[in-house]
Amino acid sequence: EVQLVESGGGLVQAGGSLRLSCAASGFSFDNYAIGWFRQAPGKEREGVSCISSPDGSTFAADSVKGRFTISTDSAKMLVYLQMNSLKPEDTAVYSCALQAFPGDIATMRPYEYDYWGQGTQVTVSS
């Protein structure tokens, strides 16, 4: 059974940093992408950043480019989202998701992702 477990959310002041972690387990295929999505109250789910395996290519949405960095520890099956220069508008529930045999990772359409974690709250105060 595929499982994705997020951690690292919390409350931070504007301009601060947080690092989210996504622990993935329960699968054996080696062609996949793991993405971070976020959803704020009353808004649609937004693709934030993703990374593909095995070539390690990444994508970041314009809203976070230059502030958020995605990385992976393949040996530990962990995907990180380092979030710097946080803004109040970054406040949302952040979820990681896995897409098996991905195509164009830059699309980040939620329905293309097969498995989801439960999410972690990130709150940025002004």
GROMACS elastic network, one bead per residue, 0.5 to 0.9 nm:
[ bonds ]
;  ai    aj funct       b0    kb
    1    25     6  0.78656   500
    1    27     6  0.70022   500
    2    24     6  0.73287   500
    2    25     6  0.56693   500
    2    27     6  0.56484   500
    2   115     6  0.70776   500
    2   116     6  0.89873   500
    3    23     6  0.78559   500
    3    24     6  0.57506   500
    3    25     6  0.52803   500
    3    26     6  0.60998   500
    3    27     6  0.84557   500
    3   115     6  0.75597   500
    3   116     6  0.77258   500
    3   117     6  0.70397   500
    4    22     6  0.63215   500
    4    23     6  0.55380   500
    4    25     6  0.66623   500
    4    26     6  0.89357   500
    4    96     6  0.70037   500
    4    97     6  0.71460   500
    4    98     6  0.80732   500
    4   115     6  0.75133   500
    4   116     6  0.62593   500
    4   118     6  0.77435   500
    5    21     6  0.79674   500
    5    22     6  0.54341   500
    5    23     6  0.51282   500
    5    24     6  0.67152   500
    5    25     6  0.88896   500
    5    95     6  0.87441   500
    5    96     6  0.78439   500
    5   116     6  0.85612   500
    5   117     6  0.53267   500
    5   118     6  0.68097   500
    5   119     6  0.77853   500
    6     9     6  0.82795   500
    6    20     6  0.69368   500
    6    21     6  0.54830   500
    6    23     6  0.64616   500
    6    94     6  0.83028   500
    6    95     6  0.68886   500
    6    96     6  0.68292   500
    6   117     6  0.64597   500
    6   118     6  0.71290   500
    6   119     6  0.60827   500
    6   120     6  0.62045   500
    7    19     6  0.85983   500
    7    20     6  0.57233   500
    7    21     6  0.52237   500
    7    22     6  0.65962   500
    7    23     6  0.84032   500
    7   119     6  0.81531   500
    7   120     6  0.63279   500
    8    18     6  0.70413   500
    8    19     6  0.58922   500
    8    21     6  0.61265   500
    8    22     6  0.89768   500
    8   120     6  0.73609   500
    8   121     6  0.87359   500
    8   122     6  0.85706   500
    9    18     6  0.71027   500
    9    19     6  0.75527   500
    9    20     6  0.62077   500
    9    21     6  0.88292   500
    9    93     6  0.86043   500
    9    94     6  0.80308   500
    9   119     6  0.89458   500
    9   120     6  0.53569   500
    9   121     6  0.53053   500
    9   123     6  0.79671   500
   10    18     6  0.78944   500
   10   120     6  0.79564   500
   10   121     6  0.61530   500
   10   122     6  0.50491   500
   10   123     6  0.61370   500
   10   124     6  0.84256   500
   11    18     6  0.89600   500
   11   121     6  0.82977   500
   11   122     6  0.61474   500
   11   124     6  0.59115   500
   11   125     6  0.73321   500
   12    15     6  0.83290   500
   12    16     6  0.60850   500
   12    17     6  0.72253   500
   12    18     6  0.76669   500
   12    86     6  0.80909   500
   12   122     6  0.79225   500
   12   123     6  0.63364   500
   12   124     6  0.50291   500
   12   125     6  0.62615   500
   13    16     6  0.55762   500
   13    17     6  0.84401   500
   13    86     6  0.76589   500
   13    87     6  0.81114   500
   13    88     6  0.82272   500
   13   123     6  0.83138   500
   13   124     6  0.53628   500
   13   126     6  0.61766   500
   14    17     6  0.85210   500
   14    85     6  0.69650   500
   14    86     6  0.53217   500
   14    87     6  0.50266   500
   14    88     6  0.62499   500
   14   124     6  0.56881   500
   14   125     6  0.56636   500
   14   126     6  0.53308   500
   15    84     6  0.70520   500
   15    87     6  0.63791   500
   15   124     6  0.86687   500
   15   126     6  0.88701   500
   16    83     6  0.83317   500
   16    84     6  0.61469   500
   16    85     6  0.54927   500
   16    86     6  0.55289   500
   16    87     6  0.82831   500
   16   124     6  0.83215   500
   17    82     6  0.74675   500
   17    83     6  0.53831   500
   17    85     6  0.62296   500
   17    86     6  0.61784   500
   18    81     6  0.82312   500
   18    82     6  0.61984   500
   18    83     6  0.52469   500
   18    84     6  0.67451   500
   18    86     6  0.82266   500
   18   122     6  0.85806   500
   19    80     6  0.66817   500
   19    81     6  0.55638   500
   19    83     6  0.58860   500
   19    84     6  0.85179   500
   20    79     6  0.82538   500
   20    80     6  0.55400   500
   20    82     6  0.64372   500
   20    83     6  0.78539   500
   20    94     6  0.85963   500
   20   120     6  0.84615   500
   21    78     6  0.65815   500
   21    79     6  0.57394   500
   21    81     6  0.64813   500
   21    82     6  0.87491   500
   21    96     6  0.87479   500
   22    34     6  0.89129   500
   22    36     6  0.88505   500
   22    77     6  0.82748   500
   22    78     6  0.55110   500
   22    79     6  0.50459   500
   22    80     6  0.62837   500
   22    81     6  0.84041   500
   22    95     6  0.84728   500
   22    96     6  0.63435   500
   22    97     6  0.88000   500
   22   117     6  0.81756   500
   23    76     6  0.79969   500
   23    77     6  0.60538   500
   23    79     6  0.66781   500
   23    80     6  0.89113   500
   24    27     6  0.82860   500
   24    34     6  0.89919   500
   24    76     6  0.86073   500
   24    77     6  0.55162   500
   24    78     6  0.62677   500
   24    79     6  0.79655   500
   24    98     6  0.85172   500
   25    28     6  0.86947   500
   25    77     6  0.70186   500
   27    30     6  0.86010   500
   29    32     6  0.73258   500
   29   100     6  0.76935   500
   29   101     6  0.84559   500
   30    53     6  0.66856   500
   30    54     6  0.67292   500
   30   100     6  0.85634   500
   30   101     6  0.84188   500
   31    52     6  0.76379   500
   31    53     6  0.55584   500
   31    54     6  0.62317   500
   31    99     6  0.88318   500
   31   100     6  0.63960   500
   31   101     6  0.51213   500
   31   102     6  0.72826   500
   32    51     6  0.86827   500
   32    52     6  0.58919   500
   32    53     6  0.54614   500
   32    54     6  0.76712   500
   32    98     6  0.68641   500
   32    99     6  0.55124   500
   32   101     6  0.50016   500
   32   102     6  0.57861   500
   33    50     6  0.67310   500
   33    51     6  0.55542   500
   33    53     6  0.59843   500
   33    54     6  0.88480   500
   33    97     6  0.82425   500
   33    98     6  0.57220   500
   33    99     6  0.51401   500
   33   100     6  0.66055   500
   33   101     6  0.74884   500
   33   102     6  0.61499   500
   33   105     6  0.73165   500
   33   113     6  0.85925   500
   34    49     6  0.86520   500
   34    50     6  0.55361   500
   34    51     6  0.55842   500
   34    52     6  0.64261   500
   34    53     6  0.83851   500
   34    79     6  0.75339   500
   34    96     6  0.67577   500
   34    97     6  0.55425   500
   34    99     6  0.63228   500
   34   100     6  0.88428   500
   34   113     6  0.84835   500
   35    47     6  0.73698   500
   35    48     6  0.74168   500
   35    49     6  0.56681   500
   35    51     6  0.63489   500
   35    52     6  0.85056   500
   35    59     6  0.89503   500
   35    70     6  0.89052   500
   35    79     6  0.87746   500
   35    95     6  0.82366   500
   35    96     6  0.54986   500
   35    97     6  0.53126   500
   35    98     6  0.64590   500
   35    99     6  0.80076   500
   35   105     6  0.87151   500
   35   108     6  0.75310   500
   35   113     6  0.83926   500
   36    46     6  0.87503   500
   36    47     6  0.63366   500
   36    48     6  0.54815   500
   36    49     6  0.53443   500
   36    50     6  0.60076   500
   36    70     6  0.86936   500
   36    81     6  0.76937   500
   36    94     6  0.67204   500
   36    95     6  0.56649   500
   36    97     6  0.64650   500
   37    45     6  0.66030   500
   37    46     6  0.54547   500
   37    48     6  0.51792   500
   37    49     6  0.72166   500
   37    50     6  0.87347   500
   37    93     6  0.82382   500
   37    94     6  0.56328   500
   37    95     6  0.52463   500
   37    96     6  0.61645   500
   37    97     6  0.76258   500
   37   108     6  0.85606   500
   37   110     6  0.80462   500
   38    44     6  0.85811   500
   38    45     6  0.56412   500
   38    46     6  0.53268   500
   38    47     6  0.65998   500
   38    48     6  0.67740   500
   38    90     6  0.85471   500
   38    91     6  0.86049   500
   38    92     6  0.57248   500
   38    93     6  0.53639   500
   38    95     6  0.60910   500
   38    96     6  0.86704   500
   38   119     6  0.85593   500
   39    42     6  0.82922   500
   39    43     6  0.63157   500
   39    44     6  0.61111   500
   39    46     6  0.61918   500
   39    47     6  0.89795   500
   39    91     6  0.84769   500
   39    92     6  0.51695   500
   39    93     6  0.53404   500
   39    94     6  0.66692   500
   39    95     6  0.83883   500
   40    43     6  0.53867   500
   40    44     6  0.73696   500
   40    45     6  0.74887   500
   40    46     6  0.88484   500
   40    89     6  0.86861   500
   40    90     6  0.83166   500
   40    91     6  0.65534   500
   40    93     6  0.63539   500
   40    94     6  0.88822   500
   41    44     6  0.83776   500
   41    92     6  0.72885   500
   41    93     6  0.86949   500
   43    46     6  0.85024   500
   45   110     6  0.76205   500
   46    61     6  0.88391   500
   46   108     6  0.83065   500
   46   109     6  0.85321   500
   46   110     6  0.81117   500
   47    50     6  0.80846   500
   47    60     6  0.82439   500
   47    61     6  0.68857   500
   47   107     6  0.83371   500
   47   108     6  0.54563   500
   47   109     6  0.71704   500
   47   110     6  0.73921   500
   48    59     6  0.82585   500
   48    60     6  0.58844   500
   48    61     6  0.52668   500
   48    62     6  0.85550   500
   48    63     6  0.79253   500
   48    64     6  0.69698   500
   48    68     6  0.86043   500
   48    94     6  0.89880   500
   48   108     6  0.81572   500
   49    58     6  0.72510   500
   49    59     6  0.53395   500
   49    61     6  0.61372   500
   49    64     6  0.82506   500
   49    65     6  0.88554   500
   49    68     6  0.80670   500
   49    69     6  0.78999   500
   49    70     6  0.66548   500
   49    81     6  0.81311   500
   49   106     6  0.85571   500
   49   108     6  0.80549   500
   50    57     6  0.83794   500
   50    58     6  0.55864   500
   50    59     6  0.53482   500
   50    60     6  0.67300   500
   50    70     6  0.68234   500
   50    71     6  0.88533   500
   50    96     6  0.89899   500
   50   105     6  0.70390   500
   50   106     6  0.79853   500
   50   108     6  0.77272   500
   51    55     6  0.88638   500
   51    56     6  0.59756   500
   51    57     6  0.56848   500
   51    59     6  0.65838   500
   51    70     6  0.69228   500
   51    71     6  0.73015   500
   51    72     6  0.79741   500
   51    79     6  0.83824   500
   51   105     6  0.77013   500
   52    55     6  0.63942   500
   52    56     6  0.50834   500
   52    57     6  0.54579   500
   52    58     6  0.64519   500
   52    59     6  0.89545   500
   52   102     6  0.78693   500
   52   105     6  0.73436   500
   53    56     6  0.52526   500
   53    57     6  0.74877   500
   53    74     6  0.89702   500
   54    57     6  0.83324   500
   56    71     6  0.85864   500
   56    72     6  0.84541   500
   57   105     6  0.85486   500
   58    70     6  0.73996   500
   58    71     6  0.85360   500
   58   105     6  0.77265   500
   58   106     6  0.81625   500
   59    65     6  0.89128   500
   59    70     6  0.84644   500
   59   105     6  0.68904   500
   59   106     6  0.56875   500
   59   107     6  0.89950   500
   59   108     6  0.88128   500
   60    63     6  0.81659   500
   60    64     6  0.65861   500
   60    65     6  0.56418   500
   60    66     6  0.87311   500
   60    68     6  0.77406   500
   60    69     6  0.79063   500
   60    70     6  0.82029   500
   60   106     6  0.78185   500
   61    64     6  0.56538   500
   61    65     6  0.59850   500
   61   106     6  0.83978   500
   62    65     6  0.50721   500
   62    66     6  0.85702   500
   63    66     6  0.88990   500
   63    67     6  0.87494   500
   64    67     6  0.53958   500
   64    68     6  0.55186   500
   64    69     6  0.85998   500
   64    83     6  0.84699   500
   64    90     6  0.87652   500
   65    68     6  0.61283   500
   65    69     6  0.79664   500
   66    69     6  0.76253   500
   66    84     6  0.87129   500
   67    82     6  0.81633   500
   67    83     6  0.61012   500
   67    84     6  0.51327   500
   67    85     6  0.60908   500
   67    86     6  0.77004   500
   68    81     6  0.66118   500
   68    82     6  0.54462   500
   68    84     6  0.60327   500
   68    85     6  0.84710   500
   68    86     6  0.88839   500
   69    80     6  0.79753   500
   69    81     6  0.56695   500
   69    82     6  0.50752   500
   69    83     6  0.66371   500
   69    84     6  0.84779   500
   70    79     6  0.71480   500
   70    80     6  0.56025   500
   70    82     6  0.63411   500
   70    83     6  0.88155   500
   71    78     6  0.85107   500
   71    79     6  0.57616   500
   71    80     6  0.52183   500
   71    81     6  0.66505   500
   71    82     6  0.80982   500
   72    75     6  0.87954   500
   72    76     6  0.85992   500
   72    77     6  0.73508   500
   72    78     6  0.56538   500
   72    80     6  0.59375   500
   72    81     6  0.88681   500
   73    76     6  0.55206   500
   73    77     6  0.58624   500
   73    78     6  0.51433   500
   73    79     6  0.63661   500
   73    80     6  0.81247   500
   74    78     6  0.63663   500
   74    79     6  0.79483   500
   75    78     6  0.78794   500
   76    79     6  0.89189   500
   79    96     6  0.87265   500
   83    86     6  0.65921   500
   84    87     6  0.89654   500
   86    89     6  0.82443   500
   86    90     6  0.64859   500
   86    91     6  0.87384   500
   86   124     6  0.67475   500
   87    90     6  0.53847   500
   87    91     6  0.75840   500
   87   124     6  0.61322   500
   87   125     6  0.78053   500
   87   126     6  0.75849   500
   88    91     6  0.56458   500
   88   123     6  0.73320   500
   88   125     6  0.56963   500
   88   126     6  0.59732   500
   89    92     6  0.80939   500
   89   124     6  0.75582   500
   90   122     6  0.75995   500
   90   123     6  0.74781   500
   90   124     6  0.67100   500
   91    94     6  0.88562   500
   91   121     6  0.77953   500
   91   122     6  0.53926   500
   91   124     6  0.54449   500
   91   125     6  0.83778   500
   92   120     6  0.84675   500
   92   121     6  0.60780   500
   92   122     6  0.55388   500
   92   123     6  0.66314   500
   92   124     6  0.88617   500
   93   119     6  0.58959   500
   93   120     6  0.54041   500
   93   122     6  0.60224   500
   93   123     6  0.85029   500
   94   118     6  0.88267   500
   94   119     6  0.52565   500
   94   120     6  0.52712   500
   94   121     6  0.61692   500
   94   122     6  0.69118   500
   95   116     6  0.70272   500
   95   117     6  0.58162   500
   95   118     6  0.65093   500
   95   120     6  0.64282   500
   95   121     6  0.88569   500
   96   115     6  0.85746   500
   96   116     6  0.60487   500
   96   117     6  0.56111   500
   96   118     6  0.81842   500
   96   119     6  0.70705   500
   97   110     6  0.84372   500
   97   113     6  0.60980   500
   97   114     6  0.71988   500
   97   115     6  0.54349   500
   97   117     6  0.62478   500
   98   112     6  0.89121   500
   98   113     6  0.54800   500
   98   114     6  0.58605   500
   98   115     6  0.51863   500
   98   116     6  0.65887   500
   98   117     6  0.89209   500
   99   102     6  0.58437   500
   99   112     6  0.64782   500
   99   114     6  0.52897   500
   99   115     6  0.69924   500
  100   112     6  0.88061   500
  100   113     6  0.74548   500
  100   114     6  0.69093   500
  100   115     6  0.88837   500
  102   105     6  0.65721   500
  102   112     6  0.81736   500
  102   113     6  0.86669   500
  103   106     6  0.88407   500
  103   107     6  0.88084   500
  104   107     6  0.61060   500
  104   108     6  0.81656   500
  105   108     6  0.59090   500
  105   109     6  0.87972   500
  106   109     6  0.87370   500
  108   111     6  0.86621   500
  108   112     6  0.74940   500
  108   113     6  0.82819   500
  109   112     6  0.55549   500
  109   113     6  0.74022   500
  110   113     6  0.55725   500
  110   114     6  0.86985   500
  111   114     6  0.75102   500
  113   116     6  0.75604   500
  116   119     6  0.82926   500
  117   120     6  0.88544   500
